[in-house]
Amino acid sequence: MKLVFLDADGTLFHHEGYIPNSAIKACIQAQKNGHKIILCTGRQRIEIFGPMLEIDYDAIIAGSGATIECEHKIIEENTLSKEESQYLSNYLLKNNIPANFESSTGIYATQYTKDTMLKMVEEQCAGKTQEEKAKHGLTILTSQITVVDNIQDLIYNKVSVIDNGKTPYKKIQQDLSDKYDVIPATFAPLGKESGEVTSYHINKATGMDAVIKYFHADIKDTIAIGDGFNDLPMFKKAHLSIAMGNAPQEIKDKANRITTSLDEDGIYHAFKELNLI
C-alpha cells in the first residue's frame, strides 16, 4: 500500500474549475489497487467541493496542514495563536495590504480586499462567457468571502496576501519572515506578488505525519506530487517526490522526478510510471 499525497491547484485541479478525466480515473484505479489517495492542499476544507470531490479521498490535509481529515472524520485542527493572529492582522491593515484570513470554517476579509478581488475577476475574465466566468477559480473564491469589520479579533490558520500592484511580495516576506513562514502564493490568479503566510509549526509535512500515523503506514511508502512552494515540506517528508511539468524550475529542482504538466495528464503518467495503476 502506497500513500499518495496530491496537491490541488496546479497539480490535480485546474484553475478553470476541473480535474482532468485522466487524473480522476488514475486515482480511482489506484484506490482499487489498494493505495490511499490523500489531497494535500493549501485550500481550506470549505473550499473543497463540487468538481474537486469527484474523487473520494482517503484523507484530506487542508489549510497547508491545519485541518486533517481521515476517512471523512476530522482528526486534527491547528491555528495560529491569538498573539500571532493579532500581530499579522495589524500589520496587514496598517499597510493597507489586501488579504484573506482563512480558517476551516470560513474565509474572511475587509471590504477593501473583496473589492480588490472583484476588480481582478473582471480583468481576468474579460472576454469570457458568463458560464466560463462563473467557473473561474477567482470568481469562486471571491464568492466565498465573508466581509467583517473586526479582522483583529479573528483566529485563523493561514493568510493569503493578494497582489494589489503596490506592495511587493519580497517586502512582505522581509517584514514577516522572522515570525511566520512566508512563501509565494500557489493560486496563480491572486497575482505574481501574492503570498501565503502560515505558522512555522504547521505545514503539509506536519499534516502528512498525522495521516501516516492514522493509517499505520511507513514513510518509505509515501509519494508526494505537487507544483508549488507550499509543496516543498511535502517533498522533503515523502520518500518519493514528483514535480508537475508546469511547476517552476525551483520546485522541479527539489523533486526526485518530474512528470508532465496538468494539461498533459501529469497525474496519470506519474501513476503509470510508479505502477500504481
N, C-alpha and C positions, 0 to 999 in steps of 0.2 A: 504493500500500500504506500503510495506517494501522497504527500500533501502539497497541492499546487496553489500557491498564493498569487492571485492575479490583481494587478492594479486595474482601476476602472477607466478613467478618462485618458484617451490616447493609447490605451492598451487593449481593453476589452470593449469599451464604449466610445462610439464616435460622437463628436460634439454636435453633429446634426441630429442626434437622437435615436441611434440604433446600435445593436450588436450585430456584427456580420453573421450571416447564417452559418458560415463555416465554423465560427468560434462557438456558436450555440451547440452545433452538432458535435464538435470535438469535446466540449465539456460534458455533455450528456453521455457520450460514449465512454469517456474516461471514468465517469462515475459508475457506469455499468460494469466496467473492468475492475472496479474495487478501489479506485482512487478518490481522494477528497478534493473538492474544488472550493477554495476559500477566496472570497472577494476581499481585497485589502486596499482600501481607498481613503483618500482624504475627505471624501464626501461624508456628511453626517448621515446617520441612519434614516432620517426622514427624507433625505434626498435620493434614496434608493427605492425606486418604484417604477411602475409601467414597464417599458421595454427592458429595463435593467433586470427585471425579475423573470425574464424568460428562461433563466437558469435557476434551478432550485439549489442554491449554495448550501454546502455542508456547514459553512461558518461564514460570518461577515465580520471583518475588522473595519470599523467606520471611524471617521474623525482622526485619521492617521494614528490609530492605536487607542483612541479614547473610549470607544464603545466596542465590546467584544460580545458577539452573539454566536452561539454554537447550537446547532440543531434547533434553531428557532427560539432559543432561550438566551436572554441577556445574562451573561455570567460576570461581567466586569464593567464598571463605569469609572472614568477618570476625568478630572477637570483641573484647570489652573486654580491656584489658591486664591482666596479673596484679595490678598495683597497684590499678587501677580496680575489679577484681572483689573483691579483699580488703577494700578500704575500704567498698564498698557492702554486702558481706555482713556485716561487723562492725557497721555502722550499723543494719541491719535486725534483726539478732539482739539487739543491745544494747537496742533499743527495743521488742523483742517484737512486731514487725510481721510478720504472715504474708505470705509472698511465694513465687512460683515463680521459680526460676533456670533460664533456658531456653538451650538450645544446639541445634544442628542434630541432635544425636544423642540428646537426651533432655530431659525436664523434671524438675527436682529440687527437693525441698523438705524441710523438717523435718516431724516427725510432728505438731507443733502446727499447721502450715499445712494439712496434709492433713485433720486433724480439723476444722479451721475450715471447710474447703470441703465436707466431708461433711455438716456441720450445715446449710450453706447449700443443699445439694442437697435435703435433706429439707424445708426451708422452702419452696423454690421449686417443688418437685414435689408439694406437698401436694394431694391430690385427683386427681392424675394416675394413669393406669393404669401398670402395670409397664413396658409397651411404650413408653408416652409418656415415662416417666422415663428409660428406657434411651437414648432418642434425644435427650434434652435435652443441650444443649451443655456445661453444667457437669458433668453426670454423666460425659460422655465425657472431658472434660479431667481430672477428678479421677482417673479410672481410669488415665490415662497417667503419673501422677506416680510417680517413684521416690523413696522416703524415704531420705535419707542423713544421717549424723551430722556429716560433715566439709564442711559448706557452704563454709567459709572456704577450702578447698583447690580449689574448682571454678573453671574458666574458662568463661565463658558470654558470650552476646551481648546478652541482654535480661533484665530482671526485671519480672515482673508483680506489683504490690503489690495485696493483697486487702483489701477493706473489712472490718475487724473490729469496727466500731462504736466504736472507741476513738481511733484516730489519724487526724485529718482529712487529706485529700489535700493541702490548702494547706500544712500543717505539713511534710509530706514534701517537697513542692516547694521550700519555703523553705530547708529544710536541705540539699538536694542539688543545686539548680539551678546552683550555681557550678561544679560538676564534671560534671554529667550533663544530658542532655535529659530532662526530666520532663513528661509530658503525661497528661491523663485517660485512663483505660483505654478501649479501643474495644470490649471484650467486656462488654456490659452486665451479664450475670449475676454478674460479680465484685463488683458493688456500686457505689453512687454515689461512694464515697470511694476507689475503686480507681485505680490509675495504672500507667503504663509508664515504665520507666527504661532509657535506652539511652545510647550514646556520642553526643556532638555530631557525630562524624565519620561515623556510619552511620545512614542513614535511607532512606526509599523513593525519594528523589530520586537518591541515590548508586547505588541498585540500578537505577534507570532508565537512568542513564548507561552502566552495563555492558551492559544489554540493547540499547540504541540502538547502541552500538559494535559489538556482536556481529552484529546484523542489517544493519549499514552503512546505518542509517536516518538521517533528518533530523529534527531536533527539531520542525520545522513539521508533521510527520506524526504527532505524538503526541497522544493523548487520555487523560485520566485521569478515572475515575469513583469516587467514594468518599463516605463519610458520617461519618468520624471525624477526630479531631485528628491522628492519625498520617498522615492523608492530605494534610495541608496542604503538606508538602515536595513531594509528588507534584503537587499542584495548581499550585504555584509553578513547577515544572520544565516541566510539559506545555504544549504550545501551546494546548490547549483543556481546560478543567476543568469537570466536571459534578458537582454535589452531588445526592445522593438526596433525595427528598421527606421521608424520615424523619430526615435529618441535623439536628443542632442549628442554630439560626439563625446562630451564629458561623461555622459551616462553610459554610453557604449564602452568606453574605456574601462569602466568599473565592473563590467559584466563578464561572466565566463564564456558566454556565447551571444550571438546576435541572430535574431530571426528576421523575417521580412516585416514590412510595415502593417499597420492595422488594415489598411485598404488592400493589402496584398495577402490577406489570410494568414497573418503572422502567428496567431494563436494556433491555428490548425497545423501549420508547418512545424511549429515547435513541439506540439504534442506528438506528431507523427515521428519526428526525429528521435524523440525520447521513448518511443514505443509505449506511450500511454494509451494510444488508440491503434 
